[in-house]
């Protein structure tokens, strides 16, 4: 509409200029007006004509506005996209089946809300010792029950990973029981714990990480590497429990768990930079190998050698991957020791 308006004005001004020029022709035989006076009169006339045309165009614009049709655009209702449940490739756990040649290091299950998970765990005989963020979107619940406690070993607590947007992954008590209890372990002795986990998690599935059942009691990553009993001393003195239960303990310790035999299992919060060793070997899905644990035995505190524990917990770890995290064992030891200082 504005383009029409300006085109019209331009054409009208051109016409006015042509008329003004014709009044000054000396060949008509009469005296012409003073050019200056004629110019003033012509401009006044043109102004009047322009004002009239502006009024006409304004009237036309108002008419066009009234005739305009407003089209109401209706937005489509938002569609909620349902994310299909994860499909697990591993075999489903069947309690009471025949003894397998290989044990799954972990069991995977469908994702659940952490608060709901805690309620279900407590309703099925577990005590939730701690809820510990390990990496972004990866939170570990450390749990225990009477059956686990009675082992008086590193088996007293299990770690369960809530892997945001993916799955839940829990340590298999049969796998770690075979490694920690050694010749005292008998396949099937953690049936009660597994049934309780099934009641909480629903169907549980094997994962890719597996190791031969017969070889777990004497596990060693490779020749020259530590065994289960090659522990590292991280603290000594009469006040070890006081140190981890208060003071530095509030900052560096996730939980303490007193065992029936008087020993105390301690879960340690590692520094964020230390936790990143999992990313270097793309093992974030196994973040439930943490919190790292130590054990107070009288006046001495010890921890499993990380060269044993990391390899046991990530049995698919290759030698080249192990070399990528060569500094991790020392950093973990340093982090655990700071709670006893």
Helices and strands as residue ranges (DSSP letters): H 2-22, G 26-28, H 35-67, E 102-104, E 106-109, H 114-123, E 127-135, E 138-144, H 146-149, G 154-156, E 158-163, E 167-171, H 173-181, G 182-184, H 191-201, E 205-206, E 210-212, H 213-216, E 232-236, H 240-245, H 249-252, E 253-258, E 264-268, H 272-275, H 277-280, G 284-289, E 292-297, E 300-303, H 306-313, H 319-324, H 328-338
